[in-house]
Amino acid sequence: MDSEKTSIGPNMSDTDTPTGNSAARHNWLTRIWHWLNLLCLVTLLMSGLTIFNAHPRLYWGDSGNVHDHAWAAVASGPDDAYIRIGETIIPSTGFMGHWRDDQGRIQNWAFPSWATIPGYYDLAAGRRWHLFFAWIFSIGLACFMLASLINRHVQRDLHMQRDNWRPAILWRSVKTHAKGQFLHSEGGAIYNPLQKLSYILIIFVALPLMIATGLAMSPQMNAAWPWLPEIFGGRQSARSVHFIIAAALVAFTVLHIALVLVSRPIWLVKAMTIGQKRLSAENKS
């Protein structure tokens, strides 16, 4: 294949619709793990917001309280609320910190009830939800990472080859994604360089860091492994890193969904659910 051509799958150009016999886009284990991850991440996010409501401030270091300076906070007064990041103030009245519940009552929790699990403030329940799904998520991630190394999915599909690091190649991937054209690597490879880099950072960096920082905030783990919070500069630093990565994962998920919607949403959703069946030549668009 010419080095200037790109493909959206094996022997497929970016404008072609898949043809030939029925074939699964992803194997069934990958599909199950994908949707289980979505369930876990949504539940972990919403239950995490319940936990955050108990103390809606973020600090660096080992300790933090209402008298210490927080680098980020959601604050509220009798009639208004705001988000503060560093010295930047962002009004949030009506959405965060000062909002009306479904009965018209003013509430001052940082995040509204529709964004939390449970749908009311209960720190103990929020922690139970969070820890239960954290275990499911962690075990699933560990199994996926191990299986990906054994079946060589990482080496075969996610390995960043030397040419993949070329600025021109990465920039072309950014531009094609911005246009909603998901062009894959030359030679019929499954993922283009931008996708490879994104998946590597999410699966092997961001998600393990979420687990590690979560453990670093646990008093029981602090007693068993006192070195763990020290890696992040203290429990409060671990909490800050935890929320920063959570925000990045939310942004990645929103972008991921947006790119699916502007590309081939029906085809891509089928590929990640029942396994996309390729269209016959006469139905080709």
C-alpha angles and dihedrals in degrees: 000000000000112000090233093059123086132195139208093214139345109328092345127123123221091255098046125100113222113267136185133049125349112283135169115247091208131012118255095254091055091049093049092047091049095055094038088054091051091052092047095046094049092048092044091049095049095043089045089057088055089054091046090053089066090067113003096194134096126210141179119233135031102304140031139173140161090281094054123083111259119205089213131021145158108222132181139191134189093285109012147027139204144187116233121199110178103315095332115110120203117186111232105171111149094021112046129016096003118042143132122253125219089277094053095253120141112245127190101198111127095240123036121245094253089064097050140073114250098032091235133047111283113141095189093051091046091054092049092052090046097049094044094054092038088063092049091047094047095048091046092050093048092050092047093049092048093046091047091055094045096048090040094239089138095048094041104039109016103037110118106227121207094262091050089069094058109118091226092055094046092046091051089053090051092050095048092048090050088055092049091250109130101200116180132211123292119271096039097291116166100234133035120226095265092052092047092051092046095050093045092051093046100042101035103028116020100039096045088047090053090054094045094048090046090055090045089061093054115101090211092054090045088058094046098038108022089170093064100075089040089063088065096040097260140329094285091051089051089052091051093049089048092056094042091054090044089055090048091051090051090051091048092049093049091048091046092053092045092052091049091051094051093045122046103318098174094045093045095046091050089049090057096042118033096002115264115267111217116241122247119249093254091056093048113127 
